[in-house]
Amino acid sequence: MSGADRIAAAFAAAEAEGRAALMPYMMGGFPDQATSIAVARSYAENGADLIELGVPFSDPLADGPVIHEAAVKALEAGTKLDDVLAICREVADRVPVVLMVYTNSILGGDGPSAFAARAAEAGACGVIVPDLPLGEDESIREQMKAAGLAVVPLVAPTTLGERRSEICRIASGFVYVVSSVGTTGERAEVPAHLQELVGDVESKSEVPVAVGFGIGSPEHAATVGQLADGVIIGSKLVRITAEAGPERAAEAVGEFISEAAAAVASARSGVR
């Protein structure tokens, strides 16, 4: 199966159970390699349908302070791309892994083709490249797809008109809907405009639609799970990892994922 096929199967399996797919995010190498592997395993064991695995980068475009700090600490600990791919290998046979990676990390080393080959060999199913807008360097997108990796695009509330339609047309894996303007981080509530935004993206896309940015509680996850095919939780889990410390991180994130999974599983009763 290609990466896109595995992602599609994960969303389809969740849909068959009458729920949205749950996709927790983690920063590779944070706070250290051993803890990262334990966190990834905990995600897979406690209800994750997919995992978004961050490749640490010093100057992230989309990440707020919690994830940015985690990236800095991962880099200070010496985390390299090979380390992140080793985490991917640990869980890729159980759940699809999508790398969240900035363009510099793809262009560095031996270039996009080599990056794609290494990611595919590690079992990754796709990539999210937040600083690769449609039309910028389509050769990167082509080389990822040639290696069997889905290239997941982002749609924000500010992505309007034909641009939104074009992004949905080229999407593979799923469309990542950014719930609100700004960087990643927990929000006090789910934006009121989200239902309209998700509905419009779904009408234009042939692949599932998942929502991220600002989902900080099981209750938020349940609300978003009523609207979209997938729920992405990031900063909250990175903060839990940081606060729990290496000894308790896996247990702490596992508890939260279990609660979020239960909330998402019950969210659609009588709704969809």
Buried (B, 14 or more C-beta within 10 A) or exposed (E): EBBBBBBBBBBEEBBEEEBBBBBBBBBBBBBBBEBBBBBBBBBBBBBBBBBBBBBBBEEBEBBBEBBBBBBBBBBEBEBBBEBBBBBBBBBBEBBBBBBBBBBEBBEEEEEBBBBBBBBBEBBBBBBBBBBBEBEEBEEBBBBBBEBBBBBBBBBBBEBEEEBBBBBBEBBBBBBBBBBBEEBBBBBEEBBEEBBEBBEBBBEBBEBBBBBBBBBBBBBBBBBBBBBBBBBBBBBBBBBBBBEBEBEBBBEBBBBBBBBBBBBBBEBBEEEE
